[in-house]
Amino acid sequence: DAEELDDYKDKPRAPNNPHRKFTDEEYKDVVESFDSTREEQNGRFENFVEDMRAAGRNLSPPKLNAQKKKIWDVRPGVRKIKAIVEKLWESAEKTKTIGKSYVHKILKKSGKYPEKEEKKKPKEFQRPTEPGNCFCIDTGACFIGDKTQIQFQPVFDEFNSELVVLVAGMSCDHTLSLKALEELCRLYPDKELAIRSDGGKEFDNHDVKDFFVKKGISWIKISKPWNNPFAERGIRTIKH
């Protein structure tokens, strides 16, 4: 009945140690400890820059930013501030302690830690919103039963990594690429297509470029394998 259910309800209770509540002055101790440690960190960074300049070393912005990020690492800073604050309170004959997470919460609330920017995926890893618009192609090699090496070119729809075309031949040249592109245009005759590939000789040549112009295909030329991730992964899947 209702009385029995009341027995199982959580009853409000006072905190175990009401003296653990922090005063405005103690909040201020945390923030001021942060400021003092950051002054030390700034000094370390300035010394690093001076040492690099004296040694005639590289002072490029990326290198300086990387070093500054190391020096300003958040977690060790929180641990150090906790230790400083607790030592300060101990010298004032206070028996309080404070957790690292609460130190971080106080500093974040006081604006000492900026919000982390949400990392956006590189556009190469963003899939098209519709199928049949943007494709990727690459060249792979494998051996058949009698140890004969063959070259193959798969074409994948970047919308869902579907394999739409696969051609193979004994050599890797523009004729193999034209064969794959002709098959792609046959499957999608009335669409404006875009295709991503590297700048290998089988793609970057007059015959293939003329074919792109003739068929109105947009060529997305990339210079590094990781800028063509769907094709690279697709070839690994085919080979294994």
Buried (B, 14 or more C-beta within 10 A) or exposed (E): EEEEEEEEEEEEEEEEEEEEEBEEEBEEBBBBBBEEBBEEBEEEBEEBEEEBEEEEEEEEEEEBEEBBEEBBEBEEBBEBBBEBBBEBBEEEEEEBEBEBEBBBEBBEEEEBBEEEEEEEEEEBEEBBEEBBBBBBBBBBEBEEEEEEEBBBBBBBBBBEBEEBBBBBBEEBBBEBBBBBBBBBBEEBEEEEBBBBBBEEEBBBBEEBBEBBEEBEBEBBEBEEEEBBBBBBEBBEEEEE
